[in-house]
Amino acid sequence: MRLWAGLVVCLCGVIAGAAPPKLEYTLDGVSPLAEKRIEAAEDFLSAKQWDEAFRLLDEVLREYRRDLVEAEPGRWVSVPRRVSEITAALEPEGLAAYRQRVDAQASELFREAEAAGDVPRLERLVTEFFASTPAEGALWRLGERYWQAGEIAAARDVWRSLIAEGMIARNYPSPTMAQPLVWARVALCHLLLNDIDSANGCVGRLYDNFPDATGTIGGREGLLKELILETIEERRAHRPAGGGSAPWQGAGSAAETRVNGLRWSSAGGAVPSFGDRVVQEVPAAWSNVLLASTNDRVRALDLRTGRPAWPSGKREDDGSVFETDPAPLTDPWPRPLHRPAIGDGVGFVRLGVGGKPNRLSLLQNDTSRIVALDLKAGEGKLLWSTMAGDLDRSQSWGFASSPVVSEDRVLAVVRTPGTESQLGVACLSARTGQRLWLRAVGTVLSEADPLWGREVLVAASGRIVLNVAGLVALLRLDDGSVEWVVRESRREGAGEPGSDLTATIVPLVEKGTIYAVVGPRTAACLDWEDGRREWTAEFDDEIEAAVARGERIVAFAGRSLTGVHIWSGKPMWRLRFPDAGMGPGWQAGRDLFWSTNEDLLTVDLARGSVVHRVPLPFRGERGREGIQGGWLSGAAGSLILAAPAGLRVFEVGPSADGRGATR
């Protein structure tokens, strides 16, 4: 009989007007029986009783494949991951015994994967038989498949595990693969990820350890160290201005990217306002269509003018393309916290309960839904609508986050009502809206839950990162299985009563690394593969988001803006302002656009200096309370600022006078 146990994690959050309430998490799928069997297997390994040890590990893999076990305090990993960590660390005698036991089965799986060109089989092999002899070839081939699919960070991580010097936590034991070729592949991955410093580090290893190694790169033959160095210089010379994620990058140098003027504002009187409705989502753009939503309707606006994207001809046309019955909104957040997802010309928007629902009314309605709207050819036509209540009739689920889209799937955080609120992730078909899987991750125990609605998902490389205050989890996109969970205990008294900063948690997933806020004043750099901490950084002020990554700096925002070194977490600079910041900002290459309640700032990430400042509210707007600072988004030469009372869109690009707009 299988015995299940939840793991309790104590946290502190903040709720307006009260002392910080105590929160507890229980994690789903933590198996104490699997942990005890793994401990017994490790005892057998220490005694060199190989058959007994490997028999127990086989049983654990077979019976508890989807369960979690504690690998170290504060970190839980899947059973296959934990078993592979143990076998990869075996001494030579134990490794030989292990390979004698599993190599035949692993070889058969490798042949099947090669014959079918099957990535999932390769992934299964390197997960379940990581230390086997065939796994070395499977790791190399899997890296090639990821490379061909454009998943460069995943390819880099797979190839790094073949480096004999142990660059990461779990390295393949005693690799026979030609090390210069492995170093060259890893260097090329770093280059494509614009991580020049790491690529140079790989070149240094080639110079020191393999100075005479030859090969072919880009059709050129020669010494690998010289070929990669030449490629680095070419990449540096031709890299687009800024790099980064902003759609307007490349228009001049990063230092010239400035706010040049106000395109339009919903507080200016010239475009439809939002009236008494609260803007709940940070708008997202497709082409020149801007999707903006309240809790009961979606508007499609022209990004350039703020007027309806597809005018209906009606006198009171506000651009609405979908409406539903208004949901109860007991206490709206002081700013939008999420943004709709757009994939292949389709917009995916969450509607229903928003803001801070109390524990009695939480999700007890039929309005929580995700809708898909055709932006490419249908002028916002409804393609499908999925109600949260239909995900599982035995549970009262509600969508707690906006959706994210990855490949052909749409994902969102889901929660149940009450003082014991289940926390999970739902995956829908992007084409039909049908449920593909729903995975419960844990339960939040609290009478006053300040975290609801602040959960965030990020999709990358076939995985999903879930981040909520003090907890980070990595799930597989294909089936929702949890690969690892990391948590940070939050200390009593963290945060100030009335603060809304300490629980707005936004992770940054960049170049195969996760930068996450794990406590009110604590951030961590987590290894993508297994959740191990590469570093932890403590801050003097509350932080709420990892906002940008430069070549050597990652910036965190909250009551101040702080840049730390990407390799160590060491503070490099800090900017403090009279009022608190407003969310994660928007990166444009080497610059970060960031908003406080009174100013729109352009910050040089490398130096930590404000290179441009636009006072808010902007001229020509009506002085309406609440439409000052807000969260930022960008598209098509525009910077979008969202506040609960409305939107304003700025023109962004090279500044003619080098200074940009002023009041």
N, C-alpha and C positions, 0 to 999 in steps of 0.2 A: 504493500500500500504506500502510495506517495504521500509524503508529509510536506505541506506548504507552510511557510511562515513569512510574514511581512517584516520588513526591516524598518524600524522607526528612526526618523531623522528629525531632530528638533531644530526649528528655525524661528527667527523673529521677523515680523514684518511691521508695516506702519499703516495705520488707518487714520484718516483725518479726524482731528478733535479728540483723540484718545491715546492712551499709552500704547506702545507697540504690543500687539497681541502675540501670544505664543502659538506657533504653528508646528504641526508634526506631519511628516511624510511617512507613509508606508510604501515600500517598493514592491511591485508585483513580480512574481516569478523568482524570488530568492529562495533557493532550496538548501536548507540545512543538511539534508541527507546527502546531497551531492558534495557539499563542503566536507562532511565527515569522511566520505569515501575517498575524496581527493587527499585529505590529510593522512588517511591510512595508507594510500598508495605512496605518498611521499616518505612515510616511515619505512615501507618495504624497499623503496629505492635507496634510502640511506643504508639499509642493511644488505644491499645488493641482491635482494630477492626479486630478480627481474620478472619472472613469470607471474608471481602474485601481484606485483605492482602494475604490470601492463594489463593483466586480466581486470583489475579494478578500474583502471582508466578506460578500458574498452566498455565496461558496463556503464560507467558514468556517461560516456559519449552516447551510448545507445539509449539510455533511459532518461537522460536529462539534457538533451541536445539544446532545447530552447530556454533553459533555465539560466539564472545568474548565480554566481558565487563570488564571495569577497576575495579579491586578489591581494589587497592591502587595505589598511584603514581608509575609508572614504572612497574606495574605488571597487566597483563590481564589474565583472566581465562575464561574457557568455561562457558556458562550459567548454565548447570547442576551443575558444581562445585560451582559456586557462590551461587546458591539457597541452596545447601546442607550446605555451610558455614553458611548461615543465619539461617536455621532451626535448625542446631546443637547448635547454641548459644541462642536459645529461653529460656526464663524464664519458670519455671514449669507450670504456667497457660497456656502460649502460646504453650508449648510443648504438653500438654494434648489435647488442641484443635486441634493441627496439627495432632496428632496421631489418634484422633477420625475421622479425615477427610480422612487419607490416609492408615490406617492400613489394611483395607479390601483389597484394591488393591495390597498393598505390600505383603500381605499373599498369595494371589493368584499367584503372580509372584514367590514367594519363593517355593510354591508347584510345580509349573511348572518346576522350575530349579532343584528341588530335583528329580522329576520324570525322567527328561531327563539327569541328570548329566551335566547340561549345565552351563559352566563357564560364557559365555557372559550374560546370564540372571541374574546370581548372580552379575556380575559387573554392569549391568543396575540397579538392585535393590539398591545396595549400593551407586550408583551415584545419582539416582533420588529421592530415599526415604531414604537417609542416617539416618535421625533422627527418622524413624518409628520404631515401636516395633519389627517387623520381621527382620529388618536390622541387629540386634545384632547377631542372629543366622546365617544370611547370611554372615556376616563378618567372623565369626568363620569358617564356612564351606569353604568360599573362600580362607582363609588362608591355610586350609588343602589341597585344590586343588592345590594351588601354590606350597606348600611344596612337594606334590607328583610329581609335574611336574619339580621339581628341581629349581624353581624360588624362592630362599630362601629370597632374599632381598624384593621381593614383598610380601611374606608371613609375614615377619617381620613387614612391614609397615602396613598391614591389622590388624595384631594382636595388634600392638602398639596402634591403634585407640580405642581398647577396654579397655585400662588402664584408670582407673578413675582419676588418678592424672594429666592427660593432658600432656603426653610426647611430643605430636606433635601439630601442629596448629589446626587440625580438629579432635576432639575426639568425639566418640559416647557419647551422653548425658545420664547420669545416668545408666551406664552399670550394669547388674545383674550377668554377667558371673563371675565365681569364680576367683578372682584376682590372687591368687597364681599360678593357672594353666596358666593364661595369661602371667604372669611374667616368668614362666618357659619356655613357648613356645618362647617368645621373646629372652630369654637367649640362648636357643639352636640355634636359627637363627644366633645370633651374633657369636656363636662358629663356625658354619659351614662357616661363612663369615670370619673366622680368626680374628674377632674383639674381642680380649680377654679382653681389658679394659672395653668395654661396657657390655660384659657378666658378668664380676666381679661386675659391677654396679648393674645389675639385682639381683645378689646374695646378695648384700648389702641391697637392698630393701626387699628381702625375710627375711633376718636376722632381720631387723628392724621392719617390719610390719606383717610378717606372720611366726614367728619362729617355730610354731608347725604344719605348713601345710605339709601334706604327699602326696605322689603320686608314680608313677612308671616311671622310665626313663631307657631305654635300658634293660628292663626286670628286673630291680632291684627296690625293694620297699624300702621306707624310707622317711626321712625328705627331702623335695624338696631342701632346701638350701644346704644340705650336698651332695645330689646326683649330683646337678649341679656343685658344687665345685669340686667334684671328677672327673666329666667329663671334667672340665676345665683343671685340672692338667694332666689328660690323654692326652687331646688334645695338651697341651703344650709340653708334653714329646715326642709325636709321630708326631708332625707337621713336614712336609717335610722341608728340609733345604731351607730357603729363603722364601717359600710361593710364592707370586707374580705370574707373568704371563710368565716368560721366559721358553721356552721349555727345557732348559738344567738344570733347577733347580733340586736339589736333589743330584747332584754329589758332595758330600762333603758339608762343611759348607759354608754359604753365603760369609764369609770373604775369602774363598779360590777360589771363582769364578773370574778368571782373563783372560785377553787376553794372550794367550800362543804363538801366532805366526801368520803370514800371510799365509792363504791358497792359495789365488790367487788374482791378480789384473788385471783389464782390461787395466791398464797403464803399465803393466810389460812386454808386448810383447809376452807372452807365450799363451795367450788366445785371442779370437777375441775382437777387440776394438769396440767402438761405433762410430768411425770416426767423422764426423761433426754433427752427430745427438746428440740431447740433451736428457739425461735420465730424464724423467718427473715423474716417479713414484718410490717410495721406493719399491724395489722388495719384493715379498711375496713368501713363500716357501711351497711346499707340498711334504712330504717325502724328497727326495733328488733332487727335481725339483725346480729350482728358476725361477720365472716369472719376467722378466724385460722388460720394455716397453719404447719406444719413442713415439712421437705423431703419428707415422704412422706404427708401427710394434710392435709385441710382440715376445720376445725371450724366449725360454725355455732352461735354462742352468743347467748343473750338479753342484749342490751346492758345491760338494767336489773339483771340478777341474776347473770350469768356462768354460768348453767346452760344445758343444751342448748336451743336455740331450738325444736327439734321433738323432744321426748323420745321415745325408742324403747321405754321401759318396761324396758329391760335394766338389770341391777344396776350394771354397769360402763359406763354410758353417758357418754362424754366429749364428745358432740356431733358426732362425726365424720360427715361426709356424703360424703366421698370418701377412699379410701385406695389406695396403690400400694406396690410393693416399696420398702423403704428404699434410698435412694441413698447411695453412699459419701460421708461428710462428713469430710474429712481434718483440717480446721482451721476451725471456725466463726468467723465474725466476732464481735467483742465486742458487737455490737448489730444489730438488724434494719436493713436498708438500703433496702428497697423496700416497696410496699404493693400489694395486689390492686386491680384496676379493677372498677368497678361501673357498668353502663349499662343503663337501662330494666329494672331488676329482675333483671338477670343478673350474676353474679359471675364474673370472669375471673382465675384464679389460676395462678401458675407453680409447678410441682413439679419435683423432681429434684435435681441437684447444687446445693449451696449452699456458702457459706463460701469458703475459700481452697484450691481444688484445686491439687495440685502438677502440674507440667507433664507428668508421665508418665500420670497417671490422669485428667487433665482431659477430661471429657465422654465418656470411653470407657465408656459404659454406655447403657442403653436407657431411662433414667428421665426425661430432660429433656422436659417437656411443659407445655402450657397447657390447662387445663380450663375449660369454661363450665358454671356451675351455676345452675339456675332458682330464684331466691329469691322471686319474685313469686307463683308458683302451684304450684311443684313441690317445695317443702320441701327445696331443695338437690339436686333431681334432676339427674343428669348430662345435659347437652344435647349436648356433643361434647368430644372430647379429641384434641388434635393433638400428635404427637410431633415434637420438633425434628429427629430423624433423617429424617423424611419430607419435610422442606422441600426438600431437594436431595440425591438419593442419591449424587451425586458428591462431596459435602462432608459432614464430620461436624459439623454445626451443633449448637449447644446454646443454650438460652435463658439469656442472661446477666443479664437484668433482668426485673422484673415487667412485665406488660402495661399499656398505656394504651389507653383506648377513645376513639375520635373518630368521630362520625357512625355509620356502620354497619361500622366497621373496628376491629380489635384489632391493636396493634403492640407489638413487643418488640425489644430489642437481641439480636443473635445473635453467637456467637463459635465458632471452630473450635479444636481442641486443638493443642498443640505449641508450639514456640518461635517459629514464624511463624504467629501466630494471626490469622485474618481477622476483621474487625470489620464488622458490617452491621446492617441493620434489616429485619425481616420483618413483612409486613402480611397479616393473616388476615381472612376474612369473619366478622363478629360473629355471624352467623346460623348458619353451617355449620362454621366453623373451617378452611375451605379456604384454601390459600395464594393471595393475590392478586398479590403481588410480593415479591421479596427483593432488596435493594440492598446490595452490598458497598461500604463507605465507605473502608476502608483495612486495613492489616495492622499488628499490633503485633509487633515483633521483640524478644524478651527471653527469657532462660533462666529468669528469676524474675519473673513478671508480677504486680505488686501491684495492678493496676487491674481485674483480672477480677472481674466481679460488681458493680462500682461504677458502671457506665454508667447514664445516666439519660435517659429520653425525656420530653418535654412536648409535648402537642398543643394547637394553637390556630390558629384562622382558616385551616383547610385546609393547615396546615403542621406539620411535626414538627421539634422541636429535639432534637438529640443532643448531650449534653455528657459528656465524659470528660476526665480530667486534661489540661489544656493544649490541648484541641481542642473546638470548637463547630461544629456543622454544621446547616444548615437544609435539610430535604427536603420535597418536595411530597407531600401525602397521597394524591393520586389515582394517581400512578405511581412514586413513590419517587425521582424525579430530584433530584439535589443542586443546590440553588440557590447556596449558598456554603459555604465552610469557612474558619474562622479558627483559628489555632493560636498558642500562646505557647511559646517554648522554655523549658524548666525548667532552672534552673541546677544545676550539680554541687553536691552537698552539701545541697540543699534538704531540709528535714525532718530529723527526728531518728530514728535507728535505733529500731525498736520502735513508732513512731507509726503509728496507723491513721487519722490525720486528713487527711493531705495528698492523698489520692486519692478521698475520698468527695465527689463533686462534684455538687451539686444546683443547677440554674439556676432563676431566677425569671423567668417570662414574664408581664409585666404591662403592660397598656395599650399593646401594640404595641412594647414594648421588651424586650430580653433582658439581664438582669443575670446575669453568669456568672463563676464562679471559673475563671481561666485559668492560674493558677500557685499554688504553695504559699502565697504571701503577696500574690497579685495578683488583683484583680477588674476586670472591664471592663463598661461599658454599651455594648451593641451595637445598631446600627440593625437593625430587623427586616427591612428590605427587602434590604440588601446586605451586612450584617455589618460595616460601617464602625464604628470605635470613636468613640463620643461622648466618652468619658473613660476613663481608667485610674486605679485607686486602688491604692496600695501600703500594706500593713499590717505592723505590727511582729510580729504573731503569725500562725501558720498559720491559714488559713481553709478551710472545706470546703463552705459553702453560702450562697447568697443566701436569706434566710429570710422577709423581710416587706418590704412597701412601704407607707409612710404617705403623707400628702399631700406632704411634702417630704423624707422620709427613706427610704432603703433600707438594711436591716440585713443584715450578714454575720456568720456564726457560725463558730466553730472553737474555738481555745483561749481566745478572748474573744468578746464580742459588741460589734460596732462599727456605729454608724450614720453613713452618709455622705449628703451632699446629692445628691438625685436628678439635679440639673442639672450638677453639676461633679465629683462624687466626693470632694469635700472632707470630711475627717472632722469630724463634729459632736459625737460623744460615743463613749466606749468604757467597757465594763464588764468588769472582770477578776475572775476567781474562783479560789479555791484549786485547783479541779479543772477539767478540760476540760469543755466543753459536749457535748451528746449529740444532734447532728443538727439538722434545720432548724426544729424547734419547730412551733407552730401559731398562726396569726394570728386574733385576734378583734377586728376593727375597728381601733382605735388601740392596742390592747394586743397583746403577743406573749407567749404561754406558751412557756417554754423550760426545758429540764431540764439540770442538771449531774448528776454522779453522786450528789450528796448533797442537792440541793434542787430543788423545782419552783417556778419563778419566774414572776411576772407583771411584764412590763416595759412601761413607757410609751414608745412608739416616738418620740414627738415630743421628749421630754426625756431619754430614755436613763436613766431611773431605775427601780429596782426598787420597785414599789408593793405587792407582796405576795410572801411567801415561805412555802413549805410544806416542812418538812424531810422527807427520805426516809431509810430506809424509814418508811412510815406506821404509826401505832399499830395494833395488832391483827394485824400481819403477822408471819410467822415470819422471823427474821433470816437469810434465805438469801442467800448470796453471789451477786452478779450480778443481783439483782432490785431494784436501786436505780434510777439514772437510765436514761433510754431515749429513743427517738424518740416523738413525739407525733402524735396524730390527734384529730379531733373529730367529734361527731355527736350530734344530738338532746339538747342540754343536757348532754353528757358529754365529758370529756377522757380520751383513752385513751393510756396510757403503755406502751410495749412494750420489753421487755428480753429477751435470749436465754432466760432462765429462766422467763419468764412475763409476765402482763399485770396491770395494775391500771387500774380505771376510776373516775374522779372525777366527782362532780356539779359542774357549772359553771353559774353564772348570777348574778343580782343577790345581793349579800350583805346579810343583814338588818342586820348591825352595821357594814358598810362595811369589815370587815377580812378576811373569809373564814376558812377553816379554818386551824387550827394543829395542832401535834403533839398 
